[in-house]
Amino acid sequence: MMSDQNNPVGTHAKRSLKIENLVKEYVPGKPILNGISFEVKGTSSVAIIGASGTGKSTLIRCVNKLIPPTSGNVYVSGENITKLTGKELRRARRKIGMVFQEFNLVERLSVMENVLCGRLGYVAPWRAWMRKYQTEDIDLAFELLESIGLVDFAHQRADSLSGGQRQRVGIARAIMQEPHVLLADEPTSSLDPKTSVEIMELLLGLSESHSLPLLINIHDVELAKRYTGRVIGLANGGIVYDGSPAGLSNENLKEIYGGASWLE
Amino acid sequence: MSEIIATHKWERFTFRERMARFAVFLGFAIALSLSISTVEVIPEFLYDAPTQAADLLVRMWPMDFAYYPQGIHEAMLETLHIASLGTLLAIVMAVPVGIMAANNIVHFSPLNWLAKLILVSSRSVNSLVWALLFVAIFGPGPLAGTVCIGFRSVGFVGKLFAEALEETNPGPVEALTAAGAPWFSVFLKGYWPQVAPAFWGIFLFRWDINVRESAVIGLVGAGGIGMVLDTALNLFYWDRVSVILLSIFAVVILAELLVTYIRKRII
């Protein structure tokens, strides 16, 4: 479906996200993330769980340097992105697709234009201005819209869609980048339970079909257990659990979220 | 529980607040009486005013409609050209200054302040004063008027544009930044679609104001209908003055109607 298919399998094998000793301090001396290290490879999906305010969003934004980390390294397919700035950083960000809790679509633009926005890292600004996107990009956008079932909505404005449809557009936009990793920041928190399940299935399916490592911040522990292959629990700035969803015990959950009464 | 608990005491203002409010009122009263004494109303002239006004109205009637095609029509068109070109000039200058003033786009406060300084100085000078300045530079005529309108409008358009930019939702901008888009593309696809309705609204509103302003600045020689009005006033052609005032009124109403119609269509 995408140009990656022509690539030898070897390049896919290199697709990975590696976080090494990541520290983030908003206030000097008070780290919100303290020495986070883990690696995600291949098509594996990882859920990050933790109480509100533990730095899940900060962690995911440190990966593409929307928030610059205080120290530590982030490697995307082997490239250290923490030292990059300017044009090099923009090039590196193209390799990192991101899906947001509030979808972050440009409301007044059409669905099609929102999907094409995923190519802005590749397209010269004057082309974007004149809306002269490459034919391949437009074909790819239509293919993606077809696959997420929204091709009939291509010319509608994004603000006319429902929450679930908007999130699908947000995901299509991220895939348009032809990324090496996919980040999702609470992708289902603004959605109803049924739509949440559909969005999780879509994310997992795309991770599979595009050989993308997937990193999801998620509130819903049950959803995380059901769909992801690995769970990382954050508490007090560090990783307190890193393992299979099945191995996640009530003891672990107590440590991650604190208290016990809510588990009964 | 035989003893009654003290009943609640409630007052809208504390003693200090009451005194402060009284001081403000007192200040207003003093300022008012001071201004009245400065104005120096001459009673004879005041009593005479109704007679003078009636006299004026009589002299204005019948209106000299024949003068419209001779002297007013072209000046009126010139006024509209001054207003439109001046507004365009203002837009060209206001977009970069407005972007520079928006602190969510330019994260460098000295630049924000510089932009705000430019916008405030544009607004702090009245359009008649701008007109006098540019008449001195370019000589009397529509060029001075156009530049005057442009410089006077930059502050207005730039300030409102900057405010619209600052109120945009940061979400889409974050998403486009995360996709690796260069600055201009982020502005184009992240900010611009969000501020476009406000921008065109400001543009039309300012054009509407400028049609009225450019009718006045001719009084100091900056071209347009104002110059014709000035001449008629100086020569006591009151029947012409009334036609000029009527045509300004008609044009302002038409501009208002047009702007309202377009705004409804684009927003």
HADDOCK unambig.tbl for C-alpha pairs under 7 A between the chains (distance, minus, plus):
assign (segid A and resid 64 and name CA) (segid B and resid 178 and name CA) 6.75 0.50 0.50
assign (segid A and resid 66 and name CA) (segid B and resid 178 and name CA) 6.85 0.50 0.50
assign (segid A and resid 90 and name CA) (segid B and resid 180 and name CA) 4.11 0.50 0.50
assign (segid A and resid 90 and name CA) (segid B and resid 181 and name CA) 6.62 0.50 0.50
assign (segid A and resid 91 and name CA) (segid B and resid 180 and name CA) 6.12 0.50 0.50
assign (segid A and resid 93 and name CA) (segid B and resid 178 and name CA) 5.99 0.50 0.50
assign (segid A and resid 93 and name CA) (segid B and resid 179 and name CA) 5.81 0.50 0.50
assign (segid A and resid 93 and name CA) (segid B and resid 180 and name CA) 4.87 0.50 0.50
assign (segid A and resid 94 and name CA) (segid B and resid 179 and name CA) 5.24 0.50 0.50
assign (segid A and resid 94 and name CA) (segid B and resid 180 and name CA) 5.15 0.50 0.50
assign (segid A and resid 97 and name CA) (segid B and resid 179 and name CA) 6.75 0.50 0.50
assign (segid A and resid 98 and name CA) (segid B and resid 178 and name CA) 6.89 0.50 0.50
assign (segid A and resid 104 and name CA) (segid B and resid 171 and name CA) 4.68 0.50 0.50
assign (segid A and resid 104 and name CA) (segid B and resid 172 and name CA) 4.50 0.50 0.50
assign (segid A and resid 104 and name CA) (segid B and resid 175 and name CA) 6.19 0.50 0.50
assign (segid A and resid 105 and name CA) (segid B and resid 172 and name CA) 5.42 0.50 0.50
assign (segid A and resid 106 and name CA) (segid B and resid 172 and name CA) 5.52 0.50 0.50
assign (segid A and resid 106 and name CA) (segid B and resid 190 and name CA) 6.45 0.50 0.50
assign (segid A and resid 108 and name CA) (segid B and resid 193 and name CA) 6.10 0.50 0.50
assign (segid A and resid 108 and name CA) (segid B and resid 194 and name CA) 6.93 0.50 0.50
assign (segid A and resid 118 and name CA) (segid B and resid 179 and name CA) 6.00 0.50 0.50
assign (segid A and resid 120 and name CA) (segid B and resid 179 and name CA) 6.94 0.50 0.50
assign (segid A and resid 120 and name CA) (segid B and resid 181 and name CA) 4.86 0.50 0.50
assign (segid A and resid 120 and name CA) (segid B and resid 185 and name CA) 6.76 0.50 0.50
assign (segid A and resid 121 and name CA) (segid B and resid 179 and name CA) 5.87 0.50 0.50
assign (segid A and resid 121 and name CA) (segid B and resid 180 and name CA) 4.45 0.50 0.50
assign (segid A and resid 121 and name CA) (segid B and resid 181 and name CA) 4.07 0.50 0.50
assign (segid A and resid 121 and name CA) (segid B and resid 182 and name CA) 6.64 0.50 0.50
assign (segid A and resid 125 and name CA) (segid B and resid 184 and name CA) 6.18 0.50 0.50
assign (segid A and resid 125 and name CA) (segid B and resid 185 and name CA) 5.15 0.50 0.50
assign (segid A and resid 128 and name CA) (segid B and resid 185 and name CA) 6.80 0.50 0.50
assign (segid A and resid 129 and name CA) (segid B and resid 188 and name CA) 6.89 0.50 0.50
assign (segid A and resid 177 and name CA) (segid B and resid 179 and name CA) 6.89 0.50 0.50
